């Protein structure tokens, strides 16, 4: 799956981008018609510890899913967002099976 990663207000290192790619690739196990994913990493300038925002848009034929999570680290945000996307893709797959 093609994952476009953009970081806002900072430069993401290669390890983080590879981690995100690996986690997003696991989504294809649940729904094999994923076209592409766009990931946006943002850092807010606040004194709050949870200032990292992970936003992902996953495109599938006829629809797209958007997840936005705010956490202490991008790795934690990635894990939470990917598990949320897994649930959404499983639900979509079940709906498609019900119409057949």
C-alpha positions as CSV (number, residue, x, y, z in Angstrom):
1,X,0.0,0.0,0.0
2,X,1.2,3.5,-0.8
3,X,1.5,5.6,2.4
4,X,2.2,9.3,1.9
5,X,3.6,10.8,5.1
6,X,3.8,14.5,5.7
7,X,5.2,16.1,8.9
8,X,4.2,19.6,9.9
9,X,6.4,21.9,12.0
10,X,9.2,19.3,12.2
11,X,11.2,16.8,10.2
12,X,10.3,13.1,10.8
13,X,13.2,10.7,11.0
14,X,13.4,7.6,8.8
15,X,12.7,5.2,11.8
16,X,9.3,6.9,12.4
17,X,8.3,6.8,8.8
18,X,9.3,3.1,8.5
19,X,7.3,2.3,11.7
20,X,4.2,4.1,10.3
21,X,4.6,2.3,6.9
22,X,4.9,-1.1,8.6
23,X,1.8,-0.5,10.8
24,X,-0.3,0.8,7.9
25,X,0.6,-2.2,5.8
26,X,-1.1,-4.4,8.3
27,X,-4.4,-2.8,7.3
28,X,-4.3,-4.8,4.1
29,X,-4.8,-8.0,6.1
30,X,-8.3,-6.8,7.1
31,X,-9.4,-5.2,3.8
32,X,-7.4,-5.9,0.6
33,X,-8.9,-3.1,-1.5
34,X,-7.1,-0.2,0.2
35,X,-5.8,2.2,-2.5
36,X,-3.6,4.5,-0.5
37,X,-3.1,6.2,2.8
38,X,-2.2,9.8,3.7
39,X,-0.6,10.4,7.1
40,X,-0.1,13.8,8.6
41,X,2.1,14.3,11.7
42,X,1.7,17.6,13.5
43,X,3.3,19.0,16.7
44,X,1.3,21.7,18.5
45,X,3.1,24.4,20.4
46,X,1.5,23.9,23.8
47,X,2.7,23.1,27.2
48,X,0.5,20.0,27.3
49,X,2.4,16.7,27.1
50,X,-0.1,15.3,24.5
51,X,1.0,17.7,21.8
52,X,1.6,15.2,19.0
53,X,-1.3,14.8,16.4
54,X,-1.5,11.7,14.2
55,X,-4.0,12.0,11.3
56,X,-4.6,9.4,8.7
57,X,-6.9,9.2,5.7
58,X,-7.3,5.7,4.1
59,X,-8.9,5.6,0.7
60,X,-10.8,2.6,-0.4
61,X,-13.0,2.3,-3.6
62,X,-16.1,4.5,-3.1
63,X,-15.1,5.8,0.4
64,X,-12.4,7.1,2.7
65,X,-11.8,6.8,6.4
66,X,-10.3,9.5,8.5
67,X,-8.8,9.1,12.0
68,X,-7.3,11.8,14.1
69,X,-5.5,11.0,17.4
70,X,-3.6,13.2,19.9
71,X,-1.0,11.5,22.1
72,X,2.3,11.9,23.8
73,X,4.3,10.1,21.0
74,X,3.6,9.5,17.3
75,X,4.2,5.7,17.8
76,X,1.3,5.6,20.4
77,X,-0.9,7.7,18.1
78,X,-0.1,5.3,15.2
79,X,-1.0,2.2,17.2
80,X,-4.3,3.7,18.4
81,X,-5.2,5.1,14.9
82,X,-4.4,1.8,13.1
83,X,-6.5,-0.2,15.5
84,X,-9.4,2.2,15.0
85,X,-9.0,1.9,11.2
86,X,-8.9,-1.9,11.5
87,X,-12.4,-1.8,13.2
88,X,-13.7,0.5,10.5
89,X,-12.4,-1.6,7.6
90,X,-13.8,-4.8,9.2
91,X,-17.2,-3.1,9.6
92,X,-17.1,-2.0,5.9
93,X,-16.1,-5.5,4.8
94,X,-19.0,-7.0,6.7
95,X,-21.5,-4.5,5.2
96,X,-20.3,-5.4,1.7
97,X,-20.7,-9.1,2.4
98,X,-24.2,-8.5,3.7
99,X,-25.2,-6.9,0.3
100,X,-23.9,-9.8,-1.8
